[in-house]
Every structure is written in C-alpha cells, then in structure tokens.
Amino acid sequence: MTETNDKFDVVATIHGGGVSSQAGAIRHGISKALCEWNAELRGKLKKAGFLTRDARIKERKKYGQKGARRRFQFSKR
C-alpha cells in the first residue's frame, strides 16, 4: 500500500492469541514503525484502518464460577 516492500525486512516473534489476532498485531506493529520512519504515510495507513486494533479479548474465568459469566444454578432449597 505504501510501496515500501523492497525497503524493509521484517522479523517478528509473536505468541498467544489466534492466527487472526497475531496477523492483526503484526500489521499494527509494521504500520506504527512505518509512521515513525515517515510521518507522511500516516494518512494512508489510517484511512486503510491499519493503525487501529480490535481490543476485544476473551474475558477471564472468575473464581467460584463455571466460566466468565456463567453462574451456578440457584437453588432455593
């Protein structure tokens, strides 16, 4: 998109999450690095949506419950 394919070599080490979120994280990191290298590219990258991350993550399981939001069934007696 920014015509900088032949100018850089990228080596990235990632772990955790899924394939899609890892790809998004790499894309986000490369975009931020390109913005630091040349501030004029920021407009193109922002318009394409490369500078925003989807912050939704899996909610953690709470202590004493079956899952993140699932409660044990209430019993009156």
QUIVENPE-V283830 format. One record per residue. RES is the residue in one letter. SS is DSSP state (helix for helix, strand for strand, loop for the rest). PHI is phi in whole degrees, 0 to 359 (* if undefined). D_LAST is the distance of its C-alpha to the last C-alpha in whole Angstrom. Layout:
# QUIVENPE-V283830
<<RES SS PHI D_LAST> <RES SS PHI D_LAST>>
This chain:
# QUIVENPE-V283830
<<M loop * 65> <T loop 258 67> <E loop 56 69> <T loop 239 69> <N loop 299 68> <D loop 272 71> <K loop 266 71> <F loop 228 68> <D loop 245 66> <V loop 248 62> <V loop 237 61> <A loop 232 57> <T loop 244 54> <I loop 226 51> <H loop 208 47> <G loop 86 44> <G loop 72 42> <G loop 254 43> <V helix 297 47> <S helix 294 47> <S helix 290 46> <Q helix 293 48> <A helix 296 51> <G helix 296 50> <A helix 293 50> <I helix 295 54> <R helix 300 55> <H helix 295 54> <G helix 295 55> <I helix 295 59> <S helix 296 59> <K helix 294 58> <A helix 294 61> <L helix 295 63> <C helix 294 63> <E helix 292 64> <W helix 290 67> <N loop 216 68> <A helix 293 66> <E helix 288 68> <L helix 281 66> <R helix 302 63> <G helix 299 63> <K helix 297 63> <L helix 292 60> <K helix 291 58> <K helix 296 59> <A helix 281 58> <G loop 85 55> <F loop 276 55> <L loop 261 55> <T loop 241 51> <R loop 246 48> <D loop 279 45> <A loop 275 42> <R loop 290 39> <I loop 232 37> <K loop 291 34> <E loop 286 31> <R loop 283 30> <K loop 284 27> <K loop 271 25> <Y loop 296 24> <G loop 79 20> <Q loop 234 20> <K loop 284 21> <G loop 204 24> <A loop 292 26> <R loop 237 23> <R loop 290 21> <R loop 256 17> <F loop 287 14> <Q loop 294 12> <F loop 285 9> <S loop 236 6> <K loop 286 4> <R loop 240 0>>
